[in-house]
Amino acid sequence: MTKRRKIVTAVLSFIVIGTLVGVVTAYFASQDVKANIVTVGEDDISVTENFTPPDQSTQNPYRKLVKIQNTGSIPCYIRVRLEFSSSELRNKALFSSANQDTDTAPDDTAFYSANPNDTNAYINHLPENWVYVPDGDSGTPTVTGGYYYYTKPVDPNTSTNALLSWVKMNYRDGDEKPAHNIYVYSESVQTNDPDSGTVYSGDNGWRNAWNSFAG
């Protein structure tokens, strides 16, 4: 039996100024583009979000509640990579996981830098069950760096906890406010080895499952 992984890419367009080409074709567009790299089996996921387009003339936080749902029929482990259309924009973005169940934005103290290299980075303030593995991680066993990993198995028809719930752009006075994209790139892998039947569980189950897939 072959090993199976599912990849989903959500392209989220924010603060659109002027006319963009490609997948961004309208003001405040929010699109979910799925790239099915491997389609065999029943390991299937979907990026879901509660997104409120921001007012580009202000720096007010905007709603962006991101979860990953297991739409397949077997349990899986999930990881997410967040990418910006430019490193400059990533350096200005702030994330928060507060106020997930309300449309009232949290105060400034609940926001942290989206740049994982900053001292007060969001990776140090993640919601429950999420961890961030940086590039060059030396953990044993090790997994691919640069991803947010959900450390608990996600059962069919259930979702991860929200990875984030609010975004705020930290522009300075006089800064240009260009159009930009945030890309939510998600992958899943089944919780058992399809060759041996070994179930990956325990504190390092998620690491072992991803390492097994990587071979």
C-alpha positions as CSV (number, residue, x, y, z in Angstrom):
1,M,0.0,0.0,0.0
2,T,1.3,3.4,-0.8
3,K,1.7,6.2,1.7
4,R,-0.8,9.0,1.4
5,R,-0.7,12.7,2.0
6,K,-3.2,15.4,1.2
7,I,-2.2,19.0,0.4
8,V,-4.6,21.9,0.4
9,T,-3.6,25.5,-0.4
10,A,-5.9,28.4,0.5
11,V,-5.1,31.7,-1.2
12,L,-6.4,34.6,0.9
13,S,-6.3,38.1,-0.6
14,F,-6.3,41.1,1.7
15,I,-6.1,44.9,1.2
16,V,-6.3,44.9,-2.5
17,I,-5.3,48.3,-4.1
18,G,-5.5,48.7,-7.8
19,T,-5.8,45.8,-10.2
20,L,-4.1,42.5,-9.6
21,V,-3.6,39.6,-12.0
22,G,-3.8,35.9,-11.5
23,V,-5.9,34.5,-8.7
24,V,-6.6,37.9,-7.2
25,T,-9.1,39.6,-9.5
26,A,-11.4,41.6,-7.2
27,Y,-11.3,43.8,-4.2
28,F,-11.1,41.9,-0.9
29,A,-11.3,38.6,-2.7
30,S,-11.0,35.4,-0.6
31,Q,-10.3,32.2,-2.4
32,D,-9.7,28.6,-1.5
33,V,-7.6,26.9,-4.1
34,K,-7.1,23.1,-3.6
35,A,-4.1,21.4,-5.1
36,N,-4.6,17.6,-5.0
37,I,-1.1,16.2,-5.1
38,V,-2.2,12.7,-4.2
39,T,-5.8,11.7,-4.6
40,V,-5.8,8.0,-3.6
41,G,-7.3,6.9,-0.3
42,E,-9.6,8.8,2.1
43,D,-7.2,11.2,3.7
44,D,-8.8,14.5,2.9
45,I,-8.7,18.0,4.4
46,S,-10.1,21.4,3.9
47,V,-9.0,24.9,5.0
48,T,-11.9,26.7,6.6
49,E,-12.0,30.3,7.8
50,N,-14.2,33.1,9.1
51,F,-12.8,36.1,7.2
52,T,-13.9,39.7,7.3
53,P,-12.2,42.0,4.7
54,P,-10.3,44.9,6.3
55,D,-10.7,48.6,5.8
56,Q,-7.5,49.4,4.0
57,S,-7.6,53.0,5.2
58,T,-7.1,52.0,8.9
59,Q,-4.9,49.7,10.9
60,N,-7.8,48.1,12.7
61,P,-7.5,44.3,13.3
62,Y,-9.6,42.1,11.0
63,R,-11.2,38.8,11.5
64,K,-9.4,35.7,10.2
65,L,-10.3,32.6,12.0
66,V,-8.3,29.7,10.4
67,K,-9.0,26.0,11.1
68,I,-8.3,22.8,9.1
69,Q,-11.0,20.3,8.8
70,N,-10.6,16.6,8.3
71,T,-13.1,15.8,5.5
72,G,-11.8,12.3,5.0
73,S,-12.7,9.0,6.7
74,I,-9.5,8.3,8.6
75,P,-7.7,10.2,11.4
76,C,-4.8,12.3,10.3
77,Y,-2.1,14.7,11.5
78,I,-2.1,18.2,10.1
79,R,0.5,20.9,9.5
80,V,0.2,24.4,8.1
81,R,2.6,26.8,6.5
82,L,1.8,30.5,6.4
83,E,3.3,32.5,3.6
84,F,3.2,36.2,2.6
85,S,3.4,37.7,-0.8
86,S,6.5,39.5,0.4
87,S,8.9,39.4,3.4
88,E,8.3,43.1,4.0
89,L,4.6,42.5,4.6
90,R,5.3,39.5,6.8
91,N,7.4,41.8,9.0
92,K,4.5,44.2,9.4
93,A,1.8,41.6,10.2
94,L,0.7,40.7,13.7
95,F,-1.3,37.6,14.6
96,S,-3.6,36.8,17.5
97,S,-5.5,33.7,18.6
98,A,-7.7,35.6,21.1
99,N,-11.4,36.3,20.9
100,Q,-12.1,33.4,18.7
101,D,-15.9,33.3,19.5
102,T,-16.6,37.0,19.1
103,D,-16.5,39.6,16.5
104,T,-14.9,42.0,19.0
105,A,-11.1,42.4,18.2
106,P,-8.7,41.9,21.1
107,D,-6.5,44.7,22.4
108,D,-3.0,45.3,21.1
109,T,-1.4,43.2,23.9
110,A,-2.9,40.0,22.3
111,F,-1.1,40.5,19.0
112,Y,2.4,39.1,18.2
113,S,4.7,39.3,15.2
114,A,4.0,37.0,12.3
115,N,7.8,36.9,11.6
116,P,9.1,33.8,13.4
117,N,12.5,35.4,13.8
118,D,11.2,38.3,15.9
119,T,11.8,38.2,19.7
120,N,8.1,38.5,20.4
121,A,7.0,36.2,17.6
122,Y,3.6,34.5,17.4
123,I,5.2,31.1,17.4
124,N,5.8,31.6,21.1
125,H,2.1,32.3,21.8
126,L,0.3,29.6,19.9
127,P,-3.1,28.2,20.8
128,E,-3.4,24.8,22.4
129,N,-2.1,21.8,20.4
130,W,-0.2,23.9,17.9
131,V,3.6,24.0,17.8
132,Y,6.0,25.6,15.4
133,V,9.1,23.8,14.1
134,P,11.7,26.3,12.7
135,D,13.9,25.7,9.8
136,G,17.0,23.8,10.9
137,D,15.2,22.2,13.9
138,S,17.5,19.6,15.6
139,G,14.8,17.8,17.5
140,T,14.8,14.0,17.6
141,P,13.0,12.8,15.7
142,T,13.0,15.8,13.4
143,V,10.4,17.0,10.9
144,T,10.4,19.5,8.1
145,G,10.9,23.0,9.4
146,G,8.9,26.2,8.7
147,Y,5.5,24.6,9.6
148,Y,2.9,24.9,12.3
149,Y,2.2,21.3,13.4
150,Y,-1.0,20.2,15.1
151,T,0.1,17.7,17.7
152,K,-3.1,15.8,18.2
153,P,-4.8,13.4,15.7
154,V,-7.7,15.0,13.9
155,D,-10.7,12.6,13.6
156,P,-13.0,12.5,10.5
157,N,-15.5,15.4,10.4
158,T,-13.7,17.4,13.0
159,S,-11.3,20.3,12.9
160,T,-8.1,21.6,14.5
161,N,-8.3,24.3,17.0
162,A,-8.0,27.7,15.3
163,L,-4.4,28.5,14.3
164,L,-5.1,32.2,14.5
165,S,-8.2,34.4,14.8
166,W,-7.2,38.0,14.0
167,V,-4.7,39.9,11.9
168,K,-3.4,43.4,12.3
169,M,-1.0,45.2,9.9
170,N,1.5,47.3,11.9
171,Y,2.0,50.1,9.4
172,R,3.8,53.3,10.4
173,D,2.7,56.8,9.5
174,G,3.4,57.4,5.8
175,D,3.9,53.7,5.0
176,E,2.5,52.5,1.7
177,K,-0.3,50.0,2.1
178,P,0.2,47.7,-0.9
179,A,-2.0,44.8,-1.9
180,H,-0.8,41.6,-0.4
181,N,-1.7,37.9,0.0
182,I,-1.5,35.5,2.9
183,Y,-1.2,31.9,1.8
184,V,-2.5,29.1,4.1
185,Y,-0.8,25.9,2.9
186,S,-2.0,22.8,4.7
187,E,-0.9,19.1,4.5
188,S,-2.2,16.0,6.2
189,V,-0.8,12.5,6.8
190,Q,-2.6,9.5,8.2
191,T,-1.9,8.5,11.8
192,N,-0.7,4.9,11.0
193,D,2.0,3.5,8.8
194,P,0.2,2.0,5.7
195,D,2.9,-0.6,5.3
196,S,3.3,-1.9,8.9
197,G,0.0,-0.7,10.4
198,T,1.9,1.0,13.2
199,V,-0.2,3.7,14.8
200,Y,1.7,6.9,15.7
201,S,0.5,8.1,19.0
202,G,1.8,9.7,22.2
203,D,3.7,12.9,22.6
204,N,5.8,12.4,19.5
205,G,3.2,10.7,17.4
206,W,2.8,13.6,15.1
207,R,6.6,13.8,14.6
208,N,6.9,10.1,13.9
209,A,4.0,10.2,11.4
210,W,5.6,13.0,9.4
211,N,9.0,11.3,9.5
212,S,7.6,8.1,8.3
213,F,6.0,9.8,5.3
214,A,9.3,11.6,4.5
215,G,11.0,8.2,4.6
